[in-house]
Amino acid sequence: MTSATILLLISASLAPISEALLGVGRTQSVAVSGRLICNGQPASGVKLKLYEKESTFDVKMAEGTSDNNGQFRLTGSKTEISTIDPKLNIYHKCNYNGPCYKKIGITIPDNYVTSGSNAQRTFDIGTINLANQYTGQTTDCIN
């Protein structure tokens, strides 16, 4: 790797941090809700994380777990120059006994991103059966 490539990677990874520290950009927020089931039963205690996708490392905006009925709602905000690119990660063990977790990533559409620190709209993912196989589903040991 050349020194120019390394410098470019470092500056790209530090840009979002410097934007937030310098007050450049605008605060944007997003909310997501839904219900998780496993084999027809509520999936309670499932770990959920709301991220803002970045070119290097995603930035966590919020995290939580599903309630006893499998329902959840997460909200988060971030200051950035361009429109944030939010996604929800769901970490579960439905029909899986491995040492890690199955991870499902769901991209939240741009039209659910609102200005300010309080989300004005909520993206409802509906009911998701974690027993199903989803395109892009992976295994994640570090979450």
N, C-alpha and C positions, 0 to 999 in steps of 0.2 A: 504494500500500500504506500503510495507516495505521500509526502508531507502535505501537499495540497489537498489530497483526498481526506486525510485525517483532519485537517483544519476545517474543511467543508462539513464533515460529519459532526465535529464539535460545535461549530457555529449553528448548525441546524438543530442540534439537541438543546442548545442553550437559548435559542430564540424565544420559545414560549415562556421560559423563566424570566428572561430580561423584559419581555413585553409586560408581564404581570408586575414585576418589581418597579418598572418605570411608569406604570399607570397608562401605558399605551394600549389602545384597543377599547373594547366595550364589554361590559358584563352581559353574559347571555345565560339563559337557564333552560332546563328541560326537565320534564317529568315523564315517568313511565309506570304503568300499572298492569296487572294481569292476575291470572290464577294458574297455579301449577298443580297437575295431578300425576299420579303414578299408578298405572293399571286401574284407573277409575276412582282411585282414592285421593283425597287431598294430600299434597306433598308439602308437609310442614317442615320448617327449619332449613329450607333450601337456601344456600348462600347466593346472593345476588350482588353484582357490582356494576355501577354506572360509570363509564369511562368516556373521556374525550380522546378520540384517536389522533395520534401524532405520528410523524414520520419515523421517529426513533422509539420512544417509549410512551405508551398510553398513559394519560393522567387520570387518576381516580377522582371522581366528583362525589360519589356517595356509595354506601354499601348497606346491606340489610339482609334480612331473612324473611321467608314467607311465613305467614301466621298459621294457626291450627287448621284453617280452611284452605290453605295453599295460596292465599291472596297476598299481594304485596303492592307497595307504591314507593318509588324512589324519586327524589328530586335532587338536582345538583346544578351548580353554576360555575362558570369560568370566564375570565377576562381574556379576550383574544382579539386580534385585528380582524381576521377573517371569521366567517361563520363556523362555529364549533361543529364537530362531526361526532355526535354521541353514539354510543353503543351500550347495550346491556349484555353482560355475561352472566349466565346461569350455571352454577356448579352443583352437580347432583350425583347421586349414587343409585338412582332408580334402575333396577335390574342389572346392577353392576357391583361386583364384590372386590374389585381391584384396590390397590393401595392408594390410588389417586382419585380424581373426580372426572366425570364426563363434563365437558364444557360446551355450552351452546351460546353462540354470539348472535345478537340481533341488532342490526343497524337501525337507528331511529331516524326517520325522515327529517330533512331540513325544515319542513314547514311546521314542525313541533318545537323548534328552537325559538325562544322569545327573548326580547331585550329585557334587561334588568335581572335582579337576583331572584325574583319569584316567577316560576313558570306560570304562564297564562293558559296553557293547554297541556293535556296529558295524553300521551300516546298509549293506547290500550292494546296490548298484545293479545288479548282474549285469553282463552284457556289453552294451555299447552300440556299435552300428554308427554311427560318425560320418557315414557317407555318407547316412544317412537324413535326412529333414526332420522337425524336431520343432516342436510347437506352442510358440510363444514364443521360438523361436531368433532371435537378432539378430546384428548385426555390431557388433564392438567394436574401436575403434582405440586405446583407452587402457585397458590392463589391466596 
